[in-house]
Amino acid sequence: MFLAQISTGSLNDVFDRKRDSVHQPYKPIARGLVSPAAALVFALATGLGSLRVARRSGSKAARVMALGLAAGWSYDLGLSRTPLSFVPFSAGIMTVPWVGALAAEQDVPSPRWMTAIAGLLGLGLHLANGGPDAVRDRLAGRRSLPVLLGERRSRQGTHLALTAAAVLAVFSAPRRGRLSASAGAGGCLAVLAVDRRQGRLRRTPGHHPFVLPVLAAGVLAAGWLTGTRESS
């Protein structure tokens, strides 16, 4: 998954290099530190590497890893500029717990609930990622979901999606694991409360107000997955 994320990010920078040269000139390609061709080769190599590593964990893990990588690449290749931008983002996040369970040769815990929770996390993180850049992306001609919603409503959407995921995590957790799931949900809501108090952050080069929503999602996921295992 680490290699797949590197691949997706590198490919994204290749296709967004013109926009980045205007709005994010500190990025390596925009600064001229890395050529687009080299970044493209790197993206393809790390993507294939992720599939190779996943294949060593079994054919099922490799197939799910391929779906996740395809979701990331489809986002980079054009869906990130459309109202369907949330689809590959959510789909990619959905594959993460599946790859982990299958690679460890474990049963996938509560697959329907896990997919629903991961989908909500993916939607929330997509809005958190794209919302702060809504104005810039609109000027660049994009029509992604965060652009259509705007920065303020994207942020509200992030909090709504992650809160809904927290409620589902507690509701779906088995009785013996509900304490861990509740702790994860509580931690998630606490981090979101901190995020709300910060208001609109002043951006600095390389900084993105994406960290707290990611942390909230991670705390929630850890609590819920721990809870499902405690009941087995």
Buried (B, 14 or more C-beta within 10 A) or exposed (E): BEBBBBBBBBBBBBBBBEBBBEBBEEBBBBEEEBEEEBBBEBBBBBBEBBBEBBBEBBEBBBBBBBBBBBBBBBBBEEBBBBEBBBBBBBBBBBBBBBBBBBBEEEEBBBEEBBBBBBBBBBBBBBBBBBBBBBEBBBEBEBEBBBBBBBBEBBBBBBBBBBBBBBBBBBEBBBEEBBBBBBBBBBBBBEBBEEBEEEEEEEEEEEEBBBEBBBBBBBBBBBBBBBBBBBBE
